[in-house]
Amino acid sequence: MSTPVDKGPLLAADAAMAAGPPRSPRRLLWQRFFTHHLAVISLTALAILVLAAACAPLIEAALGVDGDAVDLFAIKQPASSGHPLGTDELGRDLLVRLLYGGRISLLVGIATAVCAALIGTLVGLVAGYYGGGFDALLMRLTDGVIALPLLPLLIVLAAVDLTKLGLPESITASEDLSLYRIVALVALVGWTTVARLVRGATLALRQREFVRAAEAMGAGAGRVMLVHILPNAVSPIIVATTLSIGNIILLESVLSFLGLGIQPPTASWGNMLTNALELIWDAPHLVFYPGALIFVTVIAFNFLGDGLQDALDPRGELQ
């Protein structure tokens, strides 16, 4: 009498072979990201905006115009072959101004988000790793910054006359001063979200076996934080930084709209809206285009952040 053979393991092996080789984490990440259609569309839109802004001098040369040249005989003109989007209140080509303004607005958003992420990562790593009273002190500082009314605080700080602080005239007279000041001010108050996320991840990771093994082998605190903890906490940092870019661009636009942000003649989408405020009925296109670009950029960065959050979630599964 023959003994029955258990075919369960054989069937499982056949199913595994049919499924093909195991997919790498990077491939799974991209597959999860590309299932988020709004994030893919947003990434495409942002890539087009960045590429167009980077090619601003080439487009300016192709049109044969000067984005800073004032022409009082061509003010508020509608779209034409020479000016695809028309001209502004000083006769300057609107398309070229939008592209150069995009350079500034995107630079402010990305640079400020990166600076804020660096500050928040440092605070979160130190607080989560050392814990105790040091953690309590840094988190109370974080809570204090969160409790500050952000927009009124930025308005007050942006209105401070730097010449009265003893800074040399070579710095205060620089055309790029308003750009650097916006980046510094927003970064100094925008690091709190990243700090709390990194602290939480560090508290969970410092109890893991690979961290304890590194400490047992004599690795210093700095090496443990930078080599063993930080790479495993990078996902929330990327997501939080991406989501914050849109908010920072919006803040820069608000400050520029109030006359406290990027100062003319440097163009940004915010100060272009400010200059067109009184012309909304005479030349609505001067308000529509920078407003639409701000709206699209902020929404695109938010959707991109949502897509990255889903893709970087280790519990996510392809449907």
C-alpha positions in Angstrom: 0.0 0.0 0.0 1.6 3.3 -1.1 1.9 6.2 1.3 0.2 9.4 0.2 2.5 12.3 -0.7 1.9 15.8 0.7 1.9 18.1 -2.3 1.5 21.3 -0.3 5.2 22.3 -0.3 5.5 21.5 -4.0 2.5 23.6 -4.9 3.8 26.5 -2.8 7.2 26.2 -4.6 5.5 26.1 -8.0 3.5 29.3 -7.1 6.7 31.1 -5.9 8.5 30.2 -9.2 5.5 31.4 -11.2 5.5 34.7 -9.4 9.1 35.3 -10.5 12.1 36.5 -8.6 11.5 38.7 -5.5 11.2 42.4 -6.2 13.8 44.8 -4.7 12.6 47.4 -2.2 13.5 50.2 -4.7 11.4 48.6 -7.4 8.5 48.1 -4.9 8.8 51.8 -3.9 8.5 53.0 -7.5 5.6 50.6 -8.2 3.7 51.9 -5.2 4.4 55.5 -6.3 3.3 55.0 -9.8 -0.1 53.6 -8.6 -0.7 57.1 -7.1 -1.8 58.8 -10.3 -2.2 62.3 -8.9 1.3 62.1 -7.5 2.7 61.1 -11.0 0.8 63.9 -12.6 2.1 66.4 -10.0 5.6 65.2 -10.5 5.3 65.7 -14.2 3.8 69.2 -13.8 6.6 70.2 -11.3 9.3 68.9 -13.7 7.8 71.0 -16.5 7.8 74.1 -14.3 11.3 73.6 -13.1 12.6 72.9 -16.6 10.8 76.0 -18.0 12.2 78.2 -15.2 15.7 76.8 -15.8 15.4 77.6 -19.5 14.2 81.2 -18.9 17.2 82.9 -20.5 16.9 80.7 -23.6 13.2 81.5 -23.9 14.0 85.2 -23.4 16.5 85.1 -26.2 14.2 83.1 -28.5 11.5 85.7 -28.0 14.0 88.5 -28.6 12.9 90.4 -25.5 14.4 91.7 -22.2 12.5 90.7 -19.2 13.6 93.8 -17.3 13.3 96.3 -20.1 10.5 98.9 -19.5 8.4 99.9 -22.5 5.7 102.4 -21.6 4.3 102.2 -25.1 3.5 98.5 -24.7 1.9 98.4 -21.2 -0.9 95.9 -20.4 -1.0 94.4 -23.9 -2.8 91.2 -24.6 -1.2 88.0 -25.9 0.5 88.4 -29.3 3.2 86.7 -31.3 5.9 88.8 -29.8 4.5 88.5 -26.2 2.8 85.1 -25.8 1.2 86.0 -22.5 1.1 89.8 -23.1 2.9 92.5 -21.1 2.7 93.8 -17.6 2.0 97.3 -16.2 5.5 98.5 -17.3 5.5 96.9 -20.7 7.7 93.9 -19.8 7.1 90.5 -21.3 4.8 88.6 -18.9 6.0 85.1 -19.8 9.6 85.9 -19.2 8.8 87.6 -15.9 6.8 84.5 -14.8 9.7 82.2 -15.7 12.2 84.3 -13.7 9.7 84.7 -10.9 9.3 80.9 -10.9 13.0 80.6 -10.4 12.8 82.7 -7.2 9.6 81.2 -5.8 10.8 77.6 -6.4 14.3 78.3 -5.1 12.8 79.9 -1.9 10.5 76.9 -1.4 13.1 74.2 -2.0 16.0 75.9 -0.2 14.0 76.8 2.8 12.4 73.4 3.1 15.9 71.7 3.0 17.3 74.1 5.6 14.3 73.6 7.9 14.6 69.8 7.4 18.3 69.9 8.4 17.6 71.9 11.6 14.6 69.6 12.5 16.6 66.5 11.8 19.5 67.6 14.0 17.1 68.5 16.9 15.0 65.3 16.5 18.1 63.0 16.4 19.7 64.5 19.4 16.4 64.6 21.4 15.4 61.1 20.6 18.8 59.5 21.0 19.8 61.1 24.4 16.3 61.3 25.9 15.8 62.4 29.5 16.1 66.0 30.4 17.8 66.9 27.1 14.8 65.5 25.2 12.4 67.4 27.4 14.3 70.7 26.9 14.4 70.4 23.1 10.8 69.3 22.9 9.6 72.2 25.1 11.6 74.5 22.7 9.8 72.9 19.8 6.4 73.3 21.4 7.3 77.0 22.0 8.1 77.6 18.4 4.9 75.8 17.3 2.9 78.0 19.6 4.2 81.2 18.0 1.7 82.9 15.5 3.6 82.2 12.4 2.4 84.8 9.9 2.4 87.8 12.3 5.9 86.8 13.5 7.2 86.6 10.0 5.7 89.9 9.1 7.3 91.6 12.1 10.7 90.0 11.5 10.6 90.7 7.7 9.9 94.4 8.5 13.0 94.8 10.7 15.4 97.4 9.3 18.7 95.5 9.1 20.7 98.7 8.9 19.8 99.4 12.5 21.3 96.0 13.6 24.8 97.1 12.6 25.1 95.1 9.4 27.5 96.6 6.8 25.9 98.5 3.9 27.4 96.1 1.4 25.0 93.4 2.8 21.9 95.6 3.4 22.1 97.1 -0.1 22.3 93.7 -1.9 19.4 92.9 -4.2 19.4 89.3 -3.0 19.1 90.3 0.7 15.3 89.8 0.7 15.7 86.3 -0.7 18.2 85.3 1.9 16.1 86.8 4.7 13.0 85.0 3.7 14.9 81.7 3.5 16.4 82.3 7.0 13.3 83.4 8.7 11.0 80.7 7.4 13.7 78.0 8.1 14.1 79.2 11.7 10.4 78.6 12.5 9.6 75.8 10.0 11.7 72.9 11.4 9.3 71.7 14.1 7.4 69.1 12.1 10.5 67.3 11.0 12.0 67.5 14.5 9.0 65.7 16.0 8.9 63.1 13.3 12.6 62.3 13.6 12.5 62.2 17.4 9.7 59.7 17.2 11.6 57.5 14.7 14.8 57.8 16.7 13.0 56.7 20.0 11.8 53.6 18.2 15.1 52.8 16.4 17.5 53.3 19.3 16.1 50.2 21.0 16.7 48.0 17.9 19.3 45.3 17.9 21.5 46.8 15.2 21.8 50.0 17.1 22.7 48.2 20.4 25.2 46.1 18.5 26.9 49.2 17.0 27.1 50.8 20.5 28.5 47.5 21.9 31.2 47.6 19.3 32.3 51.0 20.5 30.6 53.3 17.9 30.2 56.8 19.2 26.9 58.7 19.5 27.5 60.7 16.4 28.3 57.7 14.2 25.3 55.8 15.6 22.9 58.6 14.8 24.3 59.4 11.4 25.1 55.9 10.1 22.6 53.6 11.8 19.6 55.7 12.8 19.3 58.5 10.2 19.2 56.3 7.1 16.3 54.3 8.7 14.4 57.6 9.5 14.8 59.2 6.2 11.3 58.4 4.9 9.3 60.8 7.1 11.9 63.4 6.5 11.5 63.2 2.7 7.7 63.3 3.0 7.6 66.2 5.5 10.1 68.2 3.4 8.1 67.7 0.2 4.8 68.7 1.9 6.4 71.8 3.4 7.6 73.2 0.1 4.1 74.2 -1.0 3.4 75.9 2.3 6.7 77.8 2.1 6.0 79.0 -1.4 2.6 80.2 -0.2 4.2 82.0 2.7 6.7 83.7 0.4 3.8 84.8 -1.8 1.9 86.2 1.1 4.9 88.2 2.4 5.7 89.4 -1.1 2.1 90.3 -1.6 2.3 92.4 1.6 5.5 94.1 0.3 7.8 92.3 2.9 9.1 89.5 0.8 11.1 89.5 -2.4 11.7 93.1 -3.4 11.5 94.5 -7.0 13.2 94.5 -9.5 13.7 90.8 -8.6 10.5 89.0 -9.8 8.6 86.4 -7.8 5.1 85.2 -8.2 4.1 86.9 -5.0 5.3 90.4 -5.8 3.9 90.1 -9.4 0.5 89.6 -7.8 1.2 92.7 -5.6 2.0 94.8 -8.6 -1.1 93.7 -10.4 -3.5 94.2 -7.5 -4.8 97.5 -8.7 -5.1 96.3 -12.3 -7.3 93.3 -11.8 -10.2 94.9 -13.8 -8.0 96.5 -16.5 -5.6 93.6 -17.1 -6.9 90.4 -15.3 -4.3 88.3 -17.0 -1.6 90.0 -14.8 -3.3 88.5 -11.7 -4.5 85.2 -13.2 -1.1 83.8 -14.4 1.0 84.2 -11.2 -2.0 83.2 -9.1 -2.6 80.0 -11.2 1.1 79.1 -11.0 1.2 79.5 -7.2 -2.0 77.4 -7.0 -0.7 74.6 -9.3 2.7 74.5 -7.6 1.3 74.2 -4.1 -1.3 71.6 -5.0 1.3 69.6 -7.0 3.8 69.5 -4.1 1.0 68.4 -1.7 -0.1 65.5 -4.0 3.6 64.6 -4.5 4.0 64.4 -0.8 1.0 62.2 -0.4 2.3 59.9 -3.1 5.7 59.7 -1.5 4.1 58.9 1.9 2.2 56.0 0.4 5.3 54.7 -1.5 7.6 54.9 1.4 5.2 53.3 3.8 6.7 49.8 4.4 3.2 48.5 5.2 1.9 49.6 1.8 0.9 46.9 -0.7 0.1 47.0 -4.4 -3.5 46.6 -5.1 
